[in-house]
Amino acid sequence: MRDRDLLYTSKTVQVSFALEPIYNVITILEDLALCNSCQGMGEWHYQTADALPTEFMQRHRLIFGVLDFMFHEIVPTENCTGFSAYIEAFAAFDPFVLRDAVLERVIEVAEQWADA
């Protein structure tokens, strides 16, 4: 194995990168919740959604429908400069107003998906 010497480098190379797999996971889960109402997703999404039990998918759509509502409509993210700012804005909400808004959304999403 004389070729090992060819791989030697006298310079130190520093490489940095960040993997944020949680964003990928959340995006995939959200895509699964939306694939029955959206077109143009990959075949994998449709096959996976079809393979899951109906009751599971109904619950999954309900959860993501409410989370999407909470994240985008109750506390709009465009006013937040980062995650900490979002959490502070979310914490500043009146908990009763938040509860009522979430419960209304749960009912809307449940009725929407019950008809599907």
C-alpha positions as CSV (number, residue, x, y, z in Angstrom):
1,M,0.0,0.0,0.0
2,R,2.5,2.5,-1.1
3,D,-0.2,4.9,-2.3
4,R,-1.0,5.9,1.3
5,D,1.6,8.6,1.1
6,L,-0.3,10.2,-1.8
7,L,-3.2,11.1,0.6
8,Y,-1.0,13.0,3.0
9,T,-1.5,16.7,3.1
10,S,0.6,19.2,5.0
11,K,-2.2,21.8,5.2
12,T,-5.0,21.5,7.8
13,V,-8.3,21.9,6.2
14,Q,-11.2,22.9,8.4
15,V,-14.7,22.1,7.3
16,S,-17.8,22.9,9.1
17,F,-21.4,22.1,8.3
18,A,-24.7,21.8,10.2
19,L,-27.2,19.0,9.8
20,E,-30.6,19.9,11.0
21,P,-32.6,16.7,10.4
22,I,-35.5,17.8,12.6
23,Y,-36.5,20.3,9.9
24,N,-36.5,17.5,7.4
25,V,-38.6,15.2,9.7
26,I,-41.1,18.0,10.4
27,T,-41.4,18.8,6.7
28,I,-42.0,15.2,5.8
29,L,-44.6,14.8,8.5
30,E,-46.3,18.0,7.3
31,D,-46.2,16.8,3.7
32,L,-47.9,13.6,4.7
33,A,-50.7,15.6,6.4
34,L,-51.2,17.7,3.3
35,C,-50.7,15.1,0.5
36,N,-54.4,14.4,0.1
37,S,-55.2,18.0,-0.5
38,C,-52.1,18.9,-2.6
39,Q,-50.9,17.7,-5.9
40,G,-47.4,17.4,-7.2
41,M,-45.7,15.7,-4.3
42,G,-43.5,12.7,-4.7
43,E,-44.9,9.3,-5.2
44,W,-43.4,8.2,-1.8
45,H,-45.7,10.7,0.0
46,Y,-48.9,9.3,-1.6
47,Q,-47.8,5.7,-1.1
48,T,-46.8,6.3,2.6
49,A,-50.1,8.1,3.3
50,D,-52.1,5.4,1.7
51,A,-50.3,2.7,3.7
52,L,-51.0,4.3,7.1
53,P,-54.3,3.5,8.9
54,T,-57.1,5.9,8.3
55,E,-57.5,6.7,12.0
56,F,-53.8,7.5,12.3
57,M,-53.9,9.8,9.3
58,Q,-57.0,11.6,10.6
59,R,-55.3,12.2,13.9
60,H,-52.1,13.2,12.2
61,R,-53.9,15.8,10.0
62,L,-55.7,17.2,13.0
63,I,-52.4,17.7,14.9
64,F,-50.6,19.3,12.0
65,G,-53.6,21.4,11.1
66,V,-53.6,22.9,14.6
67,L,-49.8,23.2,14.8
68,D,-49.8,25.0,11.5
69,F,-52.5,27.4,12.7
70,M,-50.6,28.0,16.0
71,F,-47.3,28.7,14.2
72,H,-48.5,30.8,11.3
73,E,-51.7,32.5,12.4
74,I,-51.8,32.9,16.2
75,V,-48.2,34.2,16.5
76,P,-47.1,35.3,13.0
77,T,-43.4,34.4,12.5
78,E,-42.6,37.4,10.3
79,N,-42.4,39.6,13.4
80,C,-40.0,37.3,15.1
81,T,-36.2,37.6,14.6
82,G,-35.5,34.0,15.9
83,F,-36.8,31.1,17.9
84,S,-36.4,32.9,21.2
85,A,-38.3,35.9,20.0
86,Y,-41.1,33.5,18.8
87,I,-41.3,31.8,22.2
88,E,-41.4,35.2,23.9
89,A,-44.2,36.4,21.7
90,F,-46.1,33.1,22.2
91,A,-45.6,33.3,26.0
92,A,-47.1,36.8,26.0
93,F,-50.4,35.6,24.7
94,D,-53.4,35.4,27.0
95,P,-53.7,31.6,27.6
96,F,-57.5,31.7,27.5
97,V,-57.5,33.5,24.1
98,L,-54.9,31.0,22.9
99,R,-57.0,28.0,24.2
100,D,-60.2,29.3,22.6
101,A,-58.5,29.9,19.3
102,V,-56.9,26.4,19.3
103,L,-60.1,24.7,20.2
104,E,-62.0,26.5,17.4
105,R,-59.3,25.4,15.0
106,V,-59.4,21.8,16.2
107,I,-63.1,21.7,15.5
108,E,-62.6,23.3,12.0
109,V,-59.9,20.8,11.1
110,A,-61.8,17.8,12.5
111,E,-64.8,18.8,10.5
112,Q,-62.8,19.4,7.3
113,W,-61.1,16.0,7.5
114,A,-64.2,14.1,8.6
115,D,-65.7,15.1,5.2
116,A,-62.6,13.9,3.3
